Amino acid sequence: MLYTEVAAILLKLDNKEGTVKSLVYNSRHKNKRQLYALLCETLKYGSIIDDIITSTQLLKREKFLKKHMAQVLVYEQLFGKGLQIGGKYREAMNRNKSALHAALVRLKVRSKVSRNEDLLPDAVKSQVSLPRYVRVNTLKITVEEAIEKLKKAGFSLADKPSVENFGNTIRDLEPGQFVQDPHIPALLVFPPGTGFHDNQLYKSGDIILQDKASCIPAQVVAPPPGACVIDACAAPGNKTSHMASLMQNKGKIFAFDIDAKRLATMRSLTQRAGVSCAQLVHGSFLECDPGDPRYSGVEYILLDPSCSGSGIANRLDHLTDEEGSISTERLESLAQFQLSALRHALSFPTVRRVAYSTCSVHRQENEDVVQAALQVRGGLIRMFYSQVVQAALQEYEGKYHLQHILPTWRHRGTDTFPQAHRCIRASPEQDKTNGFFVALFEKNSERVDVKVEQTTSQNTEHGENAFVKKKRRRKRKKNVSVETRTEQSKTTKTPETNGKEELEGKQLLGKELVGKECVSQKVQTENTSRPKKRRKKMKQET
């Protein structure tokens, strides 16, 4: 029963047995959306409800009524849709109906407000209302086809906003209007609260309800058709289906998740989305062997590990937590896990690109983890990482750099180390999305174009690591020098001259050539001189 289940979750929240979303997800109630909605509303009005229950002495009058069930019933009777229950609970609420309504009126008079919502705590009233983001599933339908179907359903397409004017455009959208997102080509943006759960496009998997920030990791890692990919912490599967659409269902995605229930939900979602290139793996990504032949071709990894979730807008856990309950110890534990997962991703021998993302606003889970993985010279590794971890990180120093992703995105990483500006942050207030962080690692020996958006020439310097450019120029110069000296050795006409040039060549090339190049040059010189000596000897004998 709905009311009983909500009351049970409220009790678990009081006992710190989980978060709002995790408890709803693990509930046996079939209609999770209905359960979540009633739970959220009861939590929002929690302090008001407790005041009314205390002032009316409801629990003393009805001794069989437990606190958390009373909270749900009072919400429904005073603020909700009315009681949807019979039996002893309805009888108890009917006996106290007048007293409850009188207590609510007194509370409004004392607070000098006329509307129920004006009684809400400031922390609830100040929450940002985000747009409704809809990603077109291009595995099933094109963006143009989706727009036409939405128009036929009564929606109207407004002019595409510029990057600079995005916030104002979204704010001014009227009900029924929508726009195309300026950063994510397949993303459509609607006014807050636009419903799609009964829309046929949603039911058929043609569109997927996914926040803009959640779309960025797949968009920047950008696996091409035919790629071999790992989605390290994949459930519920939106990022997996996004990568599959970018790959046109060609290639392979290994989608890991340690939770069997979440993996079952993901299987249902990916099937509805038409994903055929994903292989779901029940297990921990950290236990995946990079040397396993199955993963020998992995070149792209998307890592979105467990985090504090502190960036999620309209999150209600703050209503059940004590002030500052996200402790230093918890952040340290999360950061160490995230760093372990990131280091594991970077250890795959053939990987070219790794996207790291969190829905956290804490530097400890974002820039500090990235900085530690890069082991930037001259940077200070935070106290979260022991000397042992720092020593182990040395093996990755110089192997990877950060790509400058989404150059037109203004909200960059905090300035904690030299490459931090190449990462991006997102926030509800500034970017009209959930709070998010994304970094893109790329192996220094690779040069892969990030086809996320058109960049101008002035942004080119941010897209490629200066170290890689310098190394490439030295290599080209070296090759030209080797070719020039090899040609000189080939044109030698006398053994005396050849021997002299060989000696000089060795001295000149000693600074540039090592190992095999030097041996190759010597062999080539000897091969050009020996036939001439034989011919000279034979001529003297005749």
N, C-alpha and C positions, 0 to 999 in steps of 0.2 A: 504494500500500500504506500502511496506517495508520501502522506504526512508522516507515517512511521519511519520511513527511510530518511526523510529530511531531519527528523528529530534525532535519529541515530547518528547521522553525520555531524550534527551540531555538538553532540556529546563527545564524539571523537576529536573534533576540533578543540574543544575545551581541554581534553586530555593530551593535546599535542601529538596525536597519532597519525597525522598526515596533513597535506595541504587540501585546499578546497577542490582543486581539479583532480588530484590523485584519488581522493575519497569518492568523488562522483564517478570517476572512471572505473574504479574497482567495485562499485555498487552493483547489486544484482537487479536493480530496477531497469526495466527494458527501455523506458523513454528517458534517456540520459539528459536530453535537452530540457525536458519539462522539469526534471529533478534539479538540474543546475539553476534554472531560472527561479524556481521557488526558494531554493537555498540562498541564492544571491540576494533576493529581495528581503528575505527574513534577516540576513546578516546586515544589510544596509540599515534597516530600521531597528536593529538589535537593542541599542541603548534606549531608544524610545519605548520599545516593547517592555523592556525590563522595568522601566520607570512606572509604566501603567500597571504591570503585574504586581509590583510592590505596593503601589498606592491603593489598589483595589483588594489587596490580600487574597488574590485569586487562588494561590496554592494552599492557603489555610482553609478557604471555604470548600475547595474541591480536593480533598486529601488524596484521592486516587490519581490526580493529574501530576505528571512529572514536569519538571521545569522546561525541558527542551520541546516536549509536545505542546506545552502551553504557549511557548513562543511562536510555534508554527500556527496554532489555532488563532491566537490574537492577531497575528499578521493578516491572515486570511479574512478575519471578520472585520478588522478596522481599515486595512490598507489594500487588501487583495480583491479577489473576485467573489468573495463570500464563501462560506463553508461548503466544501464538497464532501461532506461526511455525515453519517447518521449515528444512531446508537447513543451510548453514554456521553461521547464527546460533544455531540450536538446539544444534548440536553443540558450539559454543564455550561456550555457557552451561552445558551439561551437564558439560563438562570442569571447569568452575570452580564448580559448584553447591555443593559442600561448603565450599569456601573462602569463598564469599560468605555463606552462612548462618552460618558460624563468626564472620565479621567482624561481622555484625549482632548476634549474641549478645554479643560482647565490648563492643560499643558500648552495649548496654542495661545491662550490668553496670557499665560505667564511669559511665553517666549515672544509675544507680540507679532504673531504671524497668522495668516488666514488659510494657508495651504499646507497639506500634510507634508509635501516634499520640502517645504521651508524649514521643517524641524530636523532635517537630516544633518549629520555632522559635517563640518567644513571639509574634512578629508574625503568624504563621498561626493559632496557638491562640486569640489574643485577638479574632479577627474575629467580628463579630456575625452570628448566624444570623437572616435575615429571614424573615417569613411569606411564604407563597405568595399573591400577589394575583391575582384573576381578575376581569376586567371583563366583565360581561354585554353582549353586542352586541345592543342593543335594535333594531337594524335587522332582526334575524331572530327575536328571541325576547324576551318580557318577563322582567323580573327574577323575577316570581312563577313563571312557567313554568320558568325555569332552576332555581330552587330545588326545585321539585317533581321535575324530572328528576334532580337531584343526590341527592335523598332516595331515589329509586327505585334509584339506582346504589350505595346503601349509606352515603351521607353523612348526617349529622344536623346540623340547624340549632340553634345555641345562641342564647341571648338576645342581642339587639343591645346592644353595649356603649355606655356614655356616652362623651363626649369625654374626660372626666377619668379614666375607668377603662380606657381603650382598651389601654394597655400591659399592664396586669395580666391583662386578659381574653385577649389574644393569647398571652401567656406560658403561660397555664393551659389552652390548647386541647389536647385529646387527639387522637390520630390519628383521622381520619374526621369530626371536627367542623369546622364553619365558622360564621362570623358575617357580618352585613352591616356594611359600613364606616359610621361615623357622619358622615363628611364627603362621600363620593362615593356617591350613591344606588345606582349600578349596579355597585358594587365589592363583591366577596365576598372574605373573608380566611380562609385555611387555614393549618394548621401548616407550618413549614418543611419543605421536601423533598417535599411532596405532589405526586405525579406526575399530569400531565394529557395528556402527548403521545400517549398511546394512547386517550384518552377521546374518544368520538364527538362530544361537544359541542365539543371543541377542533378536531377534524378537520373538522367541518362549518362552523366559523366562528361558532358560536353564542356561544362564549366566547373571550376573548382574554387571553393571559398578559401582564399589564402591571403594572409596579410602581406603587404608589399615588402616589408623587411625580410620576411621569410622566403621571398622569391629571389633575393639578391645573391645568396651563396651559389645556387645552381647557375644563375645567369653569369656570374663572373668566372666560375671554374670552367664553364663553357665546353663540355665534352663534345667533340664532333661526332657525326655518324660513324659507327664502326669502332668507337673507342671502348676500352676496357676500364671500368670505373668501380670504385668502392664507395658506398654510402655507409659510413661507419656507425652511426647511431640513427637508424633510418625511420623507425616508426614515429608517427602514424603513416608516413609515406608520401606526403605532399612534395617534398624535395626530390624524392626518387622519381615520381611521375613527371616532375618538371624536367629533370635531366633526361628522362626517356623521350620526352617531346622534343628536346633540343637535339637528341641523337636520332630522331625519327624512327625509334624502336630498332635501330641497327647497332649491334655491338652487344656489350654485356655489362650489367650492373649487379654487383654483389651487395645486397642490402642486409646489413647486420642489425640485429636487436636481441638483447638478452632476455626480454620479457615475452613470454609465449602469448599472453593475451593481447599485448600491443601488436605483436606480429600477426596474429589472426585478424585484427582490425585492419592492419596494413594490407593483408592479402585481399580482403574484400574491397578496399579502396582502389588498389592497383588494378584489380580485375575490372571494376566499373570504369576505370579510366582508360582501359584498353592497353595497359602496359604488358608487353610480351618479352622484353629484353632483360627483365629483372629476375634474379635468383635470390629468394629470401633465405637468409641464413640465421637459424636460431642459435645464437651464441654471442660471446663477447668479442668485439673487434680486437681488444688487447691480447686475446689468445690466438688470434689469426697469425700464422707463420708467414712472414714476408718471403721466405724461401720456398714456400709451397708452390709446386708447378702450376696449380690452378690460378695463382695470382701473378704468374711470371710476366704477364702483359699489362698489368695495372699501371696506367699512366696518370689517372685523375682520381683524387680522393676528396670527398666532401665530409668534413668532420664538424658535427653540431652536437657536442657532448652535453651531458647533464650539467645544469648550472643553477644559479640561485633563482632565475626567473624574475629578477628584480626589475626588468625592463617592460614587463607585460602591463599594458594599460588596463585600467579598471580591475586590476587584480584585487581580490577582497581578503587575502590572507592577512593584510595589515590590520584588519578589524578583529582578528583573533590572536594576533601576536603582541607581545610586549614591545615597547619602544626599543629599537636597536637590537632586536632579537637575532638578526643576521650577524652572528658573532665573528670575530676575527678567526676563531678556531674553525668555524664552518667554512669561511671563505678560503682559509688555508687548505683545508681538506679538498674542497672543490678544485682549487687552482692546481694542486698537486696531481689530482686525477686528470684534469684537462691537459696539463703539460705532458703527462705520461702518454695520453692518447695522441697528442700532437707529435711527440717524438717518435712514437710508433708509426704514425702515418708517414713521416719524413724518412723512415728507415727502409721503405720499400725500394728495392734497387732500380726499378724502371720508372718510378713515379716522376712526372714532370711538373705537376701542379697540385697543390693542396689548398683547399678553402677551409678556413677555420672561422666558426661563427658561434655566438652565444646570444641569448636574449637577456643579457645582464647589463647593468649600467656600471658595475664595479670594475675599477681599473685592475684589481688583482686577478680578475678572470679574463681580462682582455689584453691590454697593452703589456702587462707584466708577463703574461704567459707567452705572448708573441716574442717579446724581447728576450726572454730566457731561451726560447727555441732557436732564435737567431744567434744568441750569444754575441751581441754587438760589442765590438771592441770599444772600450772607454765607457760603456754604459754600466750603470749600477744594477746588479740583480737584486731584487727585493729580498727582504728577510725571509720570505716564504720558502726560498729554495736553499737547501743545505749546501755545504761545500762539496759533498759527494755528488749531488745532482749537478752542480755547476761544472764539476770536472767531467762528468759523463757527457754533458752538452757540448764539450769541445769538439767532438767528432763531427758535428754539423756546422761548425763555424766556417763560413766562406762557401758553403755548398749551395745555399739558398739565398734569395733576396725577396723582398716584398714588391709585388706589382702595384703600381699606382692605379687603383680601380676606380671606376666611375669618376673621371676627372671633374665633371660638372657638379658633383655632389659636394655641397659646401660644408657639411658637418663631418669633419675629419677626426682621426684618432687624437687623443690628448698628447701633448708634446712632452713625452717622457723619455724618448730616445730618437735618434736622427731619422729613422724611417717611419715613425709613427703616423705621419701625415698621409702615408700611402694607404693606411687602413681607413675604414669609414665607421662612423657611429650613426645611430638614428634615435630619435626621441619623439614622443607623442606631441610635445609642444612645438618643436622646431620642424619636424619632418612629416607629421600627420601619420605616423606608423607606431607600432610597438617599439620599445627600446631595444636596440640591437647593436651588434658589433660584428664586423666582417674583415678578415685579413686574407690575402691571397699570396701563398708562397709559390715561388717558381725556381726550379733548379737553374743554377748559373750557366750550365752548359747548354741550356735550351733557349730558344727564342720563339715564343708562341704568341701570336697576336690575340689579344682579348677583345673579341668582337661583341662588346657590350653596347657601345654607343660610338658615334663618330667623334674623333678627337682632332683638335687643331694642332698645327705644327708646333706651337709654343708648348703644348702639353707633352710632346714626344719625349722630352728629356726625363719626364717622370715615369714613363712606361718601360724603360729599359735601364737596368743597373749600369752605372758608369764603369764599374769594374769589368763587366762583360764586354763593353765597348772597347775599353783599353786593351784587354786581352786579345780581342779579335784583330785590332789594328797591329799589335805586335806580331801575331801569327802570320798575317798577310805580308808584313815586311820581311819576316824571316824566310818565307817561301820564295819571295823574289830574290833574296840574297843567295839562297841555295841554288836556284836555277841559274843565276848569272855565273857563279863560280864553277858549276858543273859544266857549262858550255865552254868556259875557258880551258878546263882540263881536257876536253874532247879535241880542241883545236891545236894541241901541242904537237910539234913536228920532230923534235929530237929528244933522245932519252935524257941528255943532260938538262935541257930546258924543262922537260917534264918533271924530272926529279926536283928541280929547284922550285917549280910552281907547286908541286905537291907539298913541299915543306912549308912554303909561304901560305898555301891554302889551308893547311892544318892550323897554322898559327892564327890566320884570320877567322877561320870557322870555329876555332876552339871556344870562342865566347858565345857562339850562336848554336852550334850543333853539339849534341850529346848522344852517347849510346850508338844506336843503329845508324844514325845519319853519318857519323864519323866513319864507322866501319864500311858503310856503303860507298862513301867517297873514296876510301883507300883502295877498295877492291876495284872500283871503276878505273882508277888511275893505273893500277898494276896491269889490268887487262889491256889498256891501250898501249903500254910500253913494251911488253914481252914480244909480240910479233915482230916489231921493228928490230930488236936485238938479234933474233934468229935470222932475219933476212940479211943483215949486215955481215954476220958470221959466214953465211953461205956464200956471199959475194967474194969475201976475202979468200976462201978456199979455192974458188974457181979461178 
